[in-house]
Structure formats: C-alpha cells, structure tokens
Amino acid sequence: MTTTSTDAYAARLAETLPLVRERIAGAERAAGREEGAVRLVAVTKSHPPEAVEAALAAGLVDLGENRVSELASKVERFGRTDVRWHMIGHIQSRKAKDAAAVADLIHSVESAKLAGRLARVGAERGRPVEILAQVNTSGEASKSGFSLDSAADEIESMAELDGLRINGLMTMAPFVDDEVVLGKAFRALRLLSERLRASGRVGPQLSMGMTNDMEVAIREGSTMVRIGTALLGPRETAR
Ligand SMILES: *Cc1c(COP(=O)(O)O)cnc(C)c1O
C-alpha cells in the first residue's frame, strides 16, 4: 500500500472526480441514455484507508474492493451506513461467508460452487446474498467467469437457489484499445442479460466498464462502471 495522505487523495479527487463524472455523463448523452443511468463504483483496492476517507468526503458512496480481507478491514473502519461496498475480485470458496458478511453486492460470482456456498449463507441468515454473475465474454483464459457457452444454463440454475439474489451480470473486457473488440464483449453481456431477464429471476444490472473502456461499456448498456485508476491514480501493487 502507498502511504499517501488523506489530503493528497482529496486533492487528487478534486481534480479527477469531475472529469470521471463528465466522461460518464458524456457517454450517457452520446448513447441517448438517461442522465444518471450509470452508477459510479470507485475502486479503492490496494489503496490505504486514507483513500477511502477522501472518497467518502468527496461524496462517493459506492466503493469496490477485490480482496475479502482488505474489504473486511475497510468495512470495519468505515462502517456500512453511508457506504455501499462492492466485492469485485476472486473469492476463494472458504472465504464465501466472510465476503457475504461484508459486501453489499458481490460482482464476482464466477462458479456454481461459489454460488452454492453464498446461497447457503444467505439461506442461513434469512436474507439473500446480493450478487452479479461474472461472465467471461472474451474467452481469454486469464479471465474468470462463466463461459458464454454455458452461462445461460448455469445462471438459470443459480437463480433457483434460495439465499441468492442475482441482480445482474458482470464482465471484464480484454485489455485492448480496439473499440470493436471491447464493444463485442460488452454487447455479448447485454444480449445474455436480455435473454436471462425474460425469466424474471435475473435483475437488470450490468457491471461493465473500467478506466480504459467505460465509454464503450456505457454505449453498450452498462449500469455500473468500476473505476480505479482514473480516480485515484496508479496502484502500487499490480492487479
Ligand atoms: C481493478 C479493477 C477495476 C478498476 O480498474 P481501473 O482500470 O483501475 O479503473 C475494475 N474492475 C475490476 C474487477 C478490477 O479488479
């Protein structure tokens, strides 16, 4: 972790947050979508608590983390009253219960096994775990998620589980600049979503778009972008 002070993060956000909000608003306009249709999730992973403090002071309310332990320690410090915590990274099955305890929305449910564990936690506590199903829309071996071939069947089975509420879908596009390639990945997620929503058991959220591809994602129907670098600068740990 870096040791940047809260003031330094606040100064950075005073510059970057208006730019990011304008990028989102511009993309919404360009796509003919309603202003405010896309929620900004600020990804604070690998940044110290000072970054969270500055983000909350700047009015950000949706924060994303990709490790259960780091998420848990930030939740312990900042609470959950005025923050919505998003878990966006890989979750080991044995950490499922911990993740469900601290995350308001888990974007990264990438296997039937993890879904089953989370569903059990939700059923036991009498309140469903709020999730998105992560889909590997690019087919890249390095990417997690249900493969496009089997995603519809697997997600429909997940939707049968008590203890789980599937708010929608999430994907990560390939790390390329080619808008055609990016658009294809995001469109695949939207089309899958349209097909699944017909059943009425999968919600409309589409978590797609990061610093480098948010405009394309918004054009293709994103409802939630997960933005780290454009807001907080480079992370020290490569992730
Ligand atoms: C790190 C991360 C992000 C944020 O990426 P940036 O390029 O820094 O905006 C978004 N989504 C996931 C799943 C991540 O792991």
The ligand as an SDF file (V2000), in Angstrom:
LIG
                    3D

 15 15  0  0  0  0  0  0  0  0999 V2000
   -9.0390   -3.1400  -10.5020 C   0  0  0  0  0  0  0  0  0  0  0  0
  -10.3650   -3.4120  -11.0850 C   0  0  0  0  0  0  0  0  0  0  0  0
  -11.1220   -2.3760  -11.6480 C   0  0  0  0  0  0  0  0  0  0  0  0
  -10.6340   -0.9400  -11.7730 C   0  0  0  0  0  0  0  0  0  0  0  0
   -9.7480   -0.8430  -12.8490 O   0  0  0  0  0  0  0  0  0  0  0  0
   -9.1450    0.5590  -13.3430 P   0  0  0  0  0  0  0  0  0  0  0  0
   -8.5900    0.2350  -14.6710 O   0  0  0  0  0  0  0  0  0  0  0  0
   -8.1150    0.9570  -12.3460 O   0  0  0  0  0  0  0  0  0  0  0  0
  -10.2650    1.5310  -13.4160 O   0  0  0  0  0  0  0  0  0  0  0  0
  -12.3780   -2.6930  -12.1320 C   0  0  0  0  0  0  0  0  0  0  0  0
  -12.8760   -3.9480  -12.0600 N   0  0  0  0  0  0  0  0  0  0  0  0
  -12.1720   -4.9660  -11.5240 C   0  0  0  0  0  0  0  0  0  0  0  0
  -12.7820   -6.3140  -11.4690 C   0  0  0  0  0  0  0  0  0  0  0  0
  -10.9050   -4.7330  -11.0220 C   0  0  0  0  0  0  0  0  0  0  0  0
  -10.2100   -5.7520  -10.4980 O   0  0  0  0  0  0  0  0  0  0  0  0
  1  2  1  0
  2  3  1  0
  2 14  2  0
  3  4  1  0
  3 10  2  0
  4  5  1  0
  5  6  1  0
  6  7  2  0
  6  8  1  0
  6  9  1  0
 10 11  1  0
 11 12  2  0
 12 13  1  0
 12 14  1  0
 14 15  1  0
M  END
$$$$
